[in-house]
Amino acid sequence: MNERLLSNFTIALEALISNRTRSLLTALGIIFGVAAVIAMLAIGNGTQQELNEQMRLVGVNNIVVEPVIEQTEEEVSNDASSNSKEKYSPGLRLADVDAITEVIPNVSKVSPEIILDTYIISNGIRRSAKIVGVDPIYFEIFNFNLSEGKMFNQTQMKNGAPVCIIGKSIKNRFFPTENPIGKKLKVGPRWLEVIGVLEERLISEQSLSNLGIRDYNMDVYTPLHTILIRYENRDLVTEGMIQQAFVEGDDDESSSSQSTVKKNYHQIDRLVVQVEDTEMLNPVAEIISRLLARKHFEVIDYQIEIPELLLKQQQRSNELFNYVLGAIAGISLLVGGIGIMNIMLASVLERIKEIGLRLALGAQKKDIVQQFMFESVLISVSGGILGIILGISLAYMVSQLAGIKTVISLASIVISFGVAAAVGLIFGITPARRAASQNPINSLRYE
């Protein structure tokens, strides 16, 4: 039995080798179908991985509240025409944080941030950077871990101690060969002691642009009250601010033709509210909006976003797109299978005398069936192997040339190859049966 199968396989292989060009053209449909499946799934997996990374960056169940700072002269004049007196708003501040924490249910964590553009000087090296005032809960919300040192303690938080935690890139730039813990770093006009270093956070350029986030590895983190005490507290009215207001009032006529930009009067620059349950994101965001509107005297000088919901919507769109691409690639495999069946049917007509001679010499009908089945399966399997090589090459080319992240999974290779083999088996049955049904006498007389 095994010898008969091996003999039929050898005959099928010899037939394909003797007609190499036709066999290759027959396999083209399978080759391109498998390649399309692998390449499309690699692009889809890459996009999915990118979205998952972005989801980790924005955190889970987070609502982001940011102040609206800029306002042009045209908008101011429109407001003045509708309201004789401009409404006053105290801006986004720590009092809003306390109100959200105390009043709104289903809120698990609230993290205010103050972000200032500054510079860092150490060992004769100067570089622009951002100093971010945060509470330790900030690192919990965004899943930041320390690679060295320790977190801010309660005393440092309460007293606004001159301490900081630096990103990995800051450490590599200013302390490449030494341990930065305990060292001093001049951040803006103040000297801060480094007490910790964050683990490196790999962020793609696409994530930076899509989410509008910073490169966390280049940030300096300090307690929130350190910023308010030692750097800037925009909630306080100072003598310098009053003098500047008088100067701006004197220059109103000379600058009337230019667009006016309102200064940032918000005490905090960002507020992240983490909700206990995903289903409560929209209701809690609506309550926050109403609470802030009341506390800001109906001045909408803030915006509320839910990054997770936006990313999930994008994720659903991406999944639908992947299904469409997979269906298109699957159709190409189907077309390849039909091509195999057509060529094999034509091959049966061309080889009627060969079939009749084999039957006359003692071959059974199942031998003829096996021969043609082997031929169709060999075409599809070899096409599947070439398609895998082409698909991996295409995915690599797309990643290098188009800058699109691709992830080739073993599952996509196994599925596409399995489908290719199945296509050859299924679409080879009809030609094989037709070949086996030939009458030996009539086949030998066929011209």
C-alpha positions, 0 to 999 in steps of 0.5 A, a space after each residue: 500500500 505504501 509502495 503504491 502511494 509512493 509510486 503515485 506520488 512520484 508519477 505526480 511529481 514527475 508530471 509537475 516537473 516536466 510542466 514546470 512553467 504551467 505548474 508555476 502559473 497555476 500556483 500563482 493564485 495560491 502564492 499571491 493569496 497566501 502572501 496577501 493573507 500574511 502581509 495583511 494580517 501582519 499590518 493588522 497585528 502591527 496596528 493592533 499592537 500600536 493601539 495596545 501600546 497607546 492604551 497603556 500610555 493613556 492608562 485605563 478608565 481615565 478622563 483627561 481634563 485640560 485647560 483652554 488657554 489661547 483665545 484670539 481677539 476675534 473670539 474676545 470681540 464676539 464674546 463682548 458683543 454678546 455679553 457686555 461684561 466678560 465672565 470671570 473664571 478662576 481657571 482649573 486649579 487644585 480646588 477643582 481636584 478636591 471637589 471632584 474627589 469629594 463630590 463625584 462617586 465612582 472616582 478611584 484616583 485623581 492626579 493633577 499635573 503642572 507642566 513647565 518648560 524649562 532647562 537642565 544644567 549639569 556638568 556644563 551640559 544644558 538641555 531644554 526639558 519639561 518639569 512636571 509637578 505630580 503626586 505619587 498617584 500619577 505614577 500608579 495611574 500611568 504604570 510608571 516604575 522606578 529602575 533606581 531610587 525611591 518615590 516621593 514621601 509624604 514629608 517631601 510632598 507636603 513641604 515642597 522639598 527640592 527633590 526630583 525623579 528623572 526620566 531614563 533619557 535624562 539619566 543617560 544624558 547627564 549621568 551616563 557613567 555614574 549613579 544619579 541618586 543623591 546628585 544635584 541637578 539644576 532645573 531652571 533656576 533651582 537645584 533639585 536632588 535626584 531621588 529616583 530614575 524611571 524605567 525607560 518607556 519606549 514610545 513610537 513617533 506615531 504614538 507621540 503624534 496621535 496622542 499628543 503626549 510628551 516623551 516621558 523619558 525626557 521629563 523631570 518629575 517633582 512634587 506638586 507643591 515643589 512647583 507651586 512653592 519654588 517655581 510658579 503658582 498661577 493661582 496667586 496674584 503677584 506684584 509683577 502680574 499687576 504691573 504687567 497688567 498695567 503695561 498691557 492696558 497702556 499698550 492696548 491701542 498700539 496692539 489693537 490690530 494684532 490678535 490677542 492671546 490670553 495668558 495661562 491663568 490656570 493653576 494646573 495644566 492637566 487633570 487625570 481622573 481615573 474611574 472605577 468602571 469603564 461603563 461609568 466613563 461617560 456619566 462621570 465625564 458629564 458630571 465633571 463637566 457640570 461641576 466645573 461649569 458651575 465652579 468656573 461661573 459657566 465659562 467653558 475654559 477647559 476640555 474633557 477627553 476620554 482617550 480610552 474610548 477614542 482608542 477603542 473606537 479606533 480599535 473597532 474600526 481597525 478590526 473591521 478593516 482587518 476583516 475586510 482585508 482578510 476577506 479580500 485575501 481569502 477571495 484571492 485564495 479561492 480564485 487560486 483554487 478555481 485556477 488549480 481546478 481549471 488547469 487540472 481539468 484541462 490537464 485531464 483532457 491532454 493526458 487521456 492517452 496516458 490515463 488509458 495506458 496506465 489503466 490498461 497496464 493494471 493501474 486501478 481507478 484509485 491510483 489515477 485519483 491519487 495521482 491527480 490529487 497529489 498533483 493539485 496538492 503539490 501545486 497548492 503546497 508549493 504555492 503556499 511555501 512560496 507565498 509564505 516567503 513572499 508574504 514575509 518579504 512584503 511585510 518587511 518591505 512595508 515596515 521599512 519603506 512605509 514606516 508602518 509597524 508590522 507583526 508577523 504571527 505564527 498563526 497567520 502563517 499556519 492558517 494561510 498555509 493550511 487553507 492553501 493545502 485545503 484548497 488544493 485538496 478540495 479543488 483537486 477532487 473533481 479533476 481527479 474523479 474525471 480522470 479516473 472515470 475514463 474508459 481505458 479502450 476509448 482513452 487509448 483510441 483518443 486523438 
